[in-house]
């Protein structure tokens, strides 16, 4: 009588075998990085594991090693580089299988090759693309790189691109593949089989928080004309220099301890009396008097220098907020009780 062939292991069964093989101490550390539902599913699979054949265990561990090796190659040089190295080490078909499994299971984000490209080169590369294509690419970049590119775009399309990022929700894999196919002529390509989320209000706010003050103003003003509701929603989630009046006195004093006096003098040259008075009230009489003298002494200064100093102070405020040293009360948020 012929012996029935064992069914291939599922992903959960492999994960269970792997966790049992590496021992409870290491497995417990792995569990700390999983969701509650994932822990429940794996616990159930581990409980069902009766006896692990040595050959089965070795296959699972070897597959894990190959996947980690492929992931390391992807991080070093991208999908194409990983596939090339794996082909030479394991053969063409094995390399394709590993890379396909990895990109599917880890949901490698589109435009991975672009994220490793120098921003100045990337700006030249996408400058002539349609605003929707540019918005799609920027939505998948880290906010700092996206900010540099958005700042360098033609002023006529900056607000359009920002609006498209803000209104973006989910992009189908067909659209992503088509865009990547077009860009493949100049750079490499990366495909994704799953729907991926990018864009939205939070994305464009992060990007605008990283652009220079001048670019930020141009985009917001253009959006206010074209789509006032969207502009208002974005402004609610942003912090600009004039919003320093929203800080409590203690927070302002913490900020002032981090700020260069010359930057403060330049920054205050371009704001209304309310903002200036808020700052003066949180300084000693002597310090505020010296600050006023500095402002008078420096005379007229370029708007670009004012905006640059304001942006430096805003960056300090954002840094202090991120570290929890101060709390910024934004529009629409509940009031704080001290």
URNOR-V794073 format. One record per helix or strand of 3 or more residues. SS is the DSSP state (H for helix, E for strand). FROM is the first residue (numbers start at 1). TO is the last residue. If there is no record, write none. Layout:
SS & FROM & TO
SS & FROM & TO
//
This chain:
H & 11 & 22
H & 24 & 31
H & 36 & 48
H & 54 & 90
H & 92 & 105
H & 112 & 115
H & 119 & 126
H & 131 & 139
H & 143 & 152
H & 155 & 167
H & 173 & 183
H & 201 & 208
H & 213 & 226
H & 228 & 237
H & 241 & 246
H & 249 & 258
H & 261 & 269
H & 273 & 281
H & 285 & 298
H & 303 & 322
//
